[in-house]
Structure formats: C-alpha cells, structure tokens
Amino acid sequence: MKPQLLRIPKGLQKSFHIRRDVVLYFYNRWHYHPEIELIHIEQGSGTQFVGDNIQNFQSGDLLLIGPNLPHYWRCDEKYFQRENNLYAQATVVHFSEDIFGKPFLELPENKSINDLLVKARLGMKISGSGTAKVKALLQDLLDQTSGNTIISLLQILDTLAHCGEIKLLSDSHYQYEYDQFDTDRLNHIYQYSVSNFQKKISIEEISEVANISPHSFCRYFKSRSRKTYSQFLLELRIGHACKLLSETQLSVAQICFESGFNNFANFNKYFKIHTGKSPLHYQKEFKKLPITNHLTNLQAAL
C-alpha cells in the first residue's frame, strides 16, 4: 500500500522521542515513518492495521512496529461520539533503527535485542511475562528528567526481547511502496470500510469512494493489499464478531447480523475458516476464561 510519510519530531537533547498521547481517538491515517515505534495502548479499542494484517486492539496492548512499515489504528465508533466522554491514551516511543550503531548490536550480549529489531520489521504484538515490567519502565522513562535515557531505552528493549510471547503481524512477502498520490484514496477506502462494514458494500459503492471504475478498483486494491476487497471486508467482519463474542452477552445469531453477515450458514463457515472454531465454541471458551486472558486468546484466534 502507499501510505503517508509521518515526520517524527526529535528533542534537541535526545536521540529518540517519547510522549504520552491523551486524545479523543488515535491518529487515524494510514502512515509510515523511518523510526521504529514502540506503543503501549493504555486506553482504547478498535481495529488495527499493520502492513497487510488486520485485527482488533484493546487497552493493554504492547506493539513494536518496524521502520517504514505502514500502520493505522482506527478507534471504535464510540470514541468519535463526544457525548460518551471517552478518550484514547497511549505511550509512544520513536527511535532510529541504528540508534545504538551496528557494531554494538552485533555484540554477542546484544543478540536478543538485534533479533527483536529485525523481527519488528514485520510488526509484532508482545504479551506474556515481562510486559508489566516494560510498561513500568516506559512510565519511568516518561518521568525521567536526569540520567542517561538511552540506557533506559536499552533496558526496555532487552526486557521486550525476553518477554517470550511474540506474535508477528505482517506477512514477510508484504511489499509496500510510497506515493503521496495514493494516500488520500487509501484512507478514504479504509475509513469508509471500517465505518460501514456492518452493511453490504458493493464494489460500485466503494469504487465511487475511491473515485475509480469498479473494474479498476478491484485491480488497484489487490495490487496494494495482496487481498481482494471482499477478503478485506471479511476480515473486518470476523474481527468484529470476535470482539462481540468475547465482550457482550449477545446471542451468536445477533452477532452474525451485527457483524455484517446476512446468512448464518456463511457466518459459521467463514468464522471457522479464520479462527479454527465455530462462533458458539469460541464464545463458550471466553465465558470460561478469566477476563485477563481474553485478549491473549482473541489475538491467538485471529
């Protein structure tokens, strides 16, 4: 895909940038930057796009996004309705891939960190033991006013490298090109799709949003996303169904239609193809699990 280049400001006295965002909703543009991004989503939920990967995100997620890897967090619709008094919050660190220098990372003692940064080029979600320590270290780094902050960053990366549960997000064959001309068109497609996937979206309708012919749209979308538009919509709908199955008391039949499926048999078929479980089995598993385990299992299923 061809996303927007986002330029990350750097402080005059620092070799990397850290900030805490408290906003109505996260930056909702398909974008990339040459810096690696470490993000702790402290509050927020919605749909996450990293390279060619689509899945849900929730409060507590910890992700490492490699250099020039396009990404986009679309908060749930409730965050755009200001009367709900909701806000999204995240701590974000941006740093150059060569911040420590190649010779330093090639030292035997730093092999785990070097491997972590290589894997980050595909994007990763990190969970399991060690993440609580990483989140505490991020808070300390935010508050740090003296001392060597680069050592603090190194400690965070070393802890991340030993967290144990790492899920790579984007496909290793995903290729992306950068062309400013396409940025607005792709963002219109994404935003319209995320806002309207619960109803039927025809190729004619979405091609009108993209301002190209239906025939051209099909080629255009697949050449940039490595999937058809119908596959893309299906992933959005299955992700939304997973969210409703794990977080609500709605029946499977209600969730079928709330997720944009108008045929119960198709819902069961495609849900099982994507998650390996029937919707009812998936729902029953979540009802038996402690709330703290819901997110890990949702991401594993996707």
C-alpha positions as CSV (number, residue, x, y, z in Angstrom):
1,M,0.0,0.0,0.0
2,K,1.1,3.6,-0.4
3,P,0.7,5.4,2.9
4,Q,1.6,8.9,4.2
5,L,5.0,9.7,5.5
6,L,4.8,11.0,9.1
7,R,7.7,13.0,10.3
8,I,8.6,12.4,14.0
9,P,9.9,15.5,15.9
10,K,13.0,14.9,18.0
11,G,14.0,16.9,21.0
12,L,17.2,18.9,20.9
13,Q,18.7,16.9,23.8
14,K,17.5,13.4,22.9
15,S,18.4,10.8,20.3
16,F,14.8,9.5,20.4
17,H,11.3,10.7,21.1
18,I,8.8,9.6,23.8
19,R,5.4,11.0,24.5
20,R,2.0,10.2,26.1
21,D,-1.0,10.9,23.9
22,V,-4.3,11.6,25.5
23,V,-6.7,12.2,22.7
24,L,-10.3,11.7,21.6
25,Y,-9.1,9.0,19.2
26,F,-5.8,7.8,17.8
27,Y,-4.2,9.3,14.7
28,N,-6.5,7.7,12.0
29,R,-4.4,7.9,8.9
30,W,-2.6,5.1,7.0
31,H,1.0,6.2,7.5
32,Y,4.6,5.2,8.0
33,H,7.9,6.7,9.3
34,P,11.6,5.6,9.2
35,E,11.7,5.3,13.0
36,I,10.8,2.2,14.9
37,E,7.6,2.7,17.0
38,L,7.0,1.1,20.4
39,I,3.4,1.7,21.6
40,H,1.6,0.8,24.8
41,I,-2.1,1.4,24.3
42,E,-3.2,2.3,27.8
43,Q,-6.8,3.1,26.9
44,G,-8.7,2.5,23.7
45,S,-10.1,-0.2,21.4
46,G,-10.8,-0.6,17.7
47,T,-9.3,-2.0,14.6
48,Q,-5.6,-2.2,13.9
49,F,-3.9,-2.3,10.5
50,V,-0.2,-3.2,10.3
51,G,1.1,-3.9,6.9
52,D,-1.3,-6.5,5.5
53,N,-2.6,-7.6,8.9
54,I,-6.0,-6.6,10.3
55,Q,-7.1,-7.4,13.9
56,N,-8.6,-5.8,17.0
57,F,-6.7,-3.8,19.5
58,Q,-7.6,-3.2,23.2
59,S,-6.3,-1.4,26.3
60,G,-3.1,-3.0,27.5
61,D,-1.7,-3.9,24.0
62,L,2.0,-3.6,23.6
63,L,3.4,-3.4,20.0
64,L,6.6,-2.8,18.2
65,I,6.4,-1.5,14.6
66,G,9.4,-1.6,12.4
67,P,10.8,1.2,10.2
68,N,8.7,2.3,7.2
69,L,6.0,-0.4,8.0
70,P,2.6,1.2,7.3
71,H,0.1,1.2,10.2
72,Y,-3.2,2.7,11.3
73,W,-5.3,2.5,14.4
74,R,-9.0,3.1,14.0
75,C,-10.8,3.6,17.3
76,D,-14.2,2.1,17.8
77,E,-17.1,4.4,16.7
78,K,-17.9,5.3,20.3
79,Y,-14.7,7.3,20.5
80,F,-15.9,9.6,17.8
81,Q,-19.1,10.4,19.7
82,R,-18.0,13.1,22.1
83,E,-21.1,12.8,24.3
84,N,-19.6,9.5,25.6
85,N,-16.7,11.4,27.3
86,L,-14.3,8.7,26.1
87,Y,-10.6,9.3,25.3
88,A,-7.8,7.2,24.0
89,Q,-4.4,7.1,25.7
90,A,-1.0,5.7,24.7
91,T,2.6,6.0,25.5
92,V,4.7,6.1,22.2
93,V,8.4,5.8,21.7
94,H,10.1,6.5,18.3
95,F,13.7,5.7,17.7
96,S,16.0,5.1,14.8
97,E,16.9,1.5,13.9
98,D,20.6,2.4,14.0
99,I,20.4,4.4,17.3
100,F,22.9,2.1,19.0
101,G,25.1,1.5,16.0
102,K,25.6,-1.8,14.1
103,P,28.8,-2.9,15.9
104,F,27.0,-2.5,19.3
105,L,24.0,-4.6,18.3
106,E,26.3,-7.3,16.8
107,L,28.0,-7.9,20.2
108,P,27.1,-11.4,21.4
109,E,25.4,-9.9,24.5
110,N,23.0,-8.0,22.4
111,K,21.9,-10.8,20.0
112,S,18.4,-10.9,21.5
113,I,17.9,-7.2,21.0
114,N,19.2,-7.3,17.5
115,D,16.9,-10.2,16.7
116,L,14.0,-8.3,18.2
117,L,14.6,-5.3,16.0
118,V,14.9,-7.5,12.9
119,K,11.5,-9.1,13.6
120,A,10.0,-5.7,14.3
121,R,10.2,-5.0,10.6
122,L,7.1,-7.2,10.2
123,G,5.4,-5.6,13.3
124,M,4.8,-7.5,16.5
125,K,2.4,-7.8,19.4
126,I,4.2,-8.7,22.6
127,S,2.5,-10.3,25.6
128,G,3.2,-12.6,28.5
129,S,5.7,-12.3,31.2
130,G,7.8,-9.2,31.2
131,T,5.3,-6.9,29.7
132,A,4.2,-5.5,33.1
133,K,7.9,-4.5,33.6
134,V,8.1,-2.9,30.2
135,K,5.1,-0.8,30.9
136,A,6.5,0.3,34.3
137,L,9.9,1.1,32.6
138,L,8.0,3.2,30.0
139,Q,6.4,5.2,32.7
140,D,9.8,5.7,34.4
141,L,11.2,6.9,31.1
142,L,8.4,9.4,30.6
143,D,9.1,10.8,34.1
144,Q,12.9,10.7,33.7
145,T,14.5,14.2,33.9
146,S,18.1,13.2,34.6
147,G,20.4,10.4,33.9
148,N,21.1,8.6,30.7
149,T,17.8,7.9,28.9
150,I,19.5,5.8,26.2
151,I,20.3,3.3,28.9
152,S,16.7,3.2,30.0
153,L,15.6,2.6,26.4
154,L,18.1,-0.2,26.1
155,Q,16.7,-1.8,29.2
156,I,13.2,-1.6,27.8
157,L,14.3,-3.3,24.6
158,D,16.2,-6.0,26.5
159,T,13.1,-6.7,28.6
160,L,11.0,-6.9,25.4
161,A,13.4,-9.3,23.8
162,H,12.8,-11.7,26.7
163,C,9.1,-11.4,27.1
164,G,8.5,-14.8,25.5
165,E,5.2,-14.3,23.7
166,I,5.7,-12.5,20.4
167,K,3.2,-12.6,17.5
168,L,4.5,-11.3,14.2
169,L,1.8,-9.3,12.4
170,S,2.6,-8.6,8.7
171,D,3.4,-11.2,6.1
172,S,7.1,-11.5,5.2
173,H,6.2,-11.1,1.5
174,Y,4.2,-7.9,2.0
175,Q,5.7,-5.2,-0.2
176,Y,4.9,-1.5,0.2
177,E,5.6,1.5,-2.0
178,Y,5.4,5.1,-1.1
179,D,3.4,7.5,-3.3
180,Q,1.7,10.6,-1.8
181,F,-0.9,10.5,-4.6
182,D,-2.4,7.3,-3.2
183,T,-2.5,8.4,0.5
184,D,-5.9,10.1,0.5
185,R,-7.6,7.4,-1.7
186,L,-6.5,4.6,0.6
187,N,-7.5,6.4,3.7
188,H,-11.0,7.1,2.2
189,I,-11.3,3.4,1.4
190,Y,-10.2,2.3,4.9
191,Q,-12.3,4.9,6.8
192,Y,-15.4,4.2,4.7
193,S,-15.0,0.4,5.1
194,V,-14.4,0.5,8.9
195,S,-17.5,2.7,9.3
196,N,-19.8,0.7,7.0
197,F,-18.7,-2.9,7.1
198,Q,-21.9,-3.9,9.1
199,K,-23.9,-3.3,5.9
200,K,-23.5,-4.6,2.4
201,I,-20.8,-2.6,0.5
202,S,-20.9,-3.2,-3.3
203,I,-17.8,-2.8,-5.5
204,E,-19.7,0.0,-7.3
205,E,-20.2,1.8,-3.9
206,I,-16.6,1.5,-2.7
207,S,-15.1,2.3,-6.2
208,E,-17.1,5.5,-6.1
209,V,-15.5,6.4,-2.7
210,A,-12.1,5.7,-4.3
211,N,-13.1,7.7,-7.4
212,I,-12.1,5.0,-9.9
213,S,-14.1,2.5,-12.0
214,P,-15.3,-0.8,-10.4
215,H,-13.0,-2.8,-12.7
216,S,-10.0,-0.6,-11.9
217,F,-10.8,-0.7,-8.2
218,C,-10.5,-4.5,-8.0
219,R,-7.0,-4.4,-9.6
220,Y,-6.0,-1.4,-7.6
221,F,-7.0,-2.7,-4.2
222,K,-5.5,-6.2,-4.7
223,S,-2.2,-4.8,-6.0
224,R,-1.7,-2.8,-2.9
225,S,-3.1,-5.1,-0.2
226,R,-2.4,-8.6,-1.5
227,K,-6.1,-9.4,-0.9
228,T,-9.4,-8.8,-2.6
229,Y,-11.7,-6.2,-1.2
230,S,-14.2,-9.0,-0.3
231,Q,-11.4,-10.7,1.7
232,F,-10.6,-7.4,3.4
233,L,-14.3,-6.9,4.4
234,L,-14.5,-10.5,5.6
235,E,-11.5,-9.9,8.0
236,L,-13.1,-6.8,9.3
237,R,-16.4,-8.6,10.0
238,I,-14.8,-11.7,11.6
239,G,-12.7,-9.4,13.8
240,H,-15.8,-7.5,14.9
241,A,-17.6,-10.8,15.6
242,C,-14.7,-12.0,17.8
243,K,-14.9,-8.7,19.8
244,L,-18.7,-9.1,20.3
245,L,-18.4,-12.8,21.2
246,S,-15.8,-12.1,23.9
247,E,-17.2,-8.8,25.3
248,T,-21.0,-8.9,25.1
249,Q,-23.9,-11.2,26.1
250,L,-25.5,-11.1,22.6
251,S,-26.5,-14.4,21.0
252,V,-24.5,-15.9,18.2
253,A,-27.4,-15.2,15.8
254,Q,-27.4,-11.5,16.9
255,I,-23.7,-11.2,16.5
256,C,-23.9,-12.7,13.0
257,F,-26.1,-9.8,11.8
258,E,-24.3,-7.2,13.9
259,S,-21.1,-8.1,12.1
260,G,-22.4,-7.6,8.6
261,F,-23.3,-11.2,7.7
262,N,-26.8,-11.7,6.4
263,N,-26.5,-15.5,6.2
264,F,-26.0,-17.6,9.4
265,A,-24.5,-20.6,7.5
266,N,-21.9,-18.3,5.8
267,F,-21.1,-16.7,9.2
268,N,-20.3,-20.1,10.8
269,K,-18.4,-21.3,7.7
270,Y,-16.1,-18.2,7.4
271,F,-15.7,-17.8,11.2
272,K,-14.4,-21.3,11.5
273,I,-12.0,-20.9,8.5
274,H,-10.5,-17.8,10.1
275,T,-10.4,-18.8,13.7
276,G,-10.4,-22.6,13.6
277,K,-13.5,-22.6,15.9
278,S,-17.3,-22.2,15.5
279,P,-18.7,-19.0,16.9
280,L,-20.5,-20.9,19.6
281,H,-17.3,-22.7,20.6
282,Y,-15.4,-19.5,20.6
283,Q,-18.0,-17.8,22.8
284,K,-18.1,-20.6,25.3
285,E,-14.4,-20.7,25.6
286,F,-14.4,-17.0,26.5
287,K,-17.1,-17.4,29.1
288,K,-15.0,-19.9,30.9
289,L,-11.8,-17.8,30.9
290,P,-10.8,-15.0,33.3
291,I,-11.1,-11.6,31.9
292,T,-7.4,-11.1,32.0
293,N,-6.9,-13.9,29.5
294,H,-9.5,-12.7,26.9
295,L,-7.1,-10.5,24.9
296,T,-4.4,-13.2,24.5
297,N,-6.9,-15.7,23.2
298,L,-8.5,-13.3,20.9
299,Q,-5.2,-12.4,19.2
300,A,-4.2,-16.1,19.1
301,A,-7.5,-16.9,17.3
302,L,-7.0,-14.2,14.8
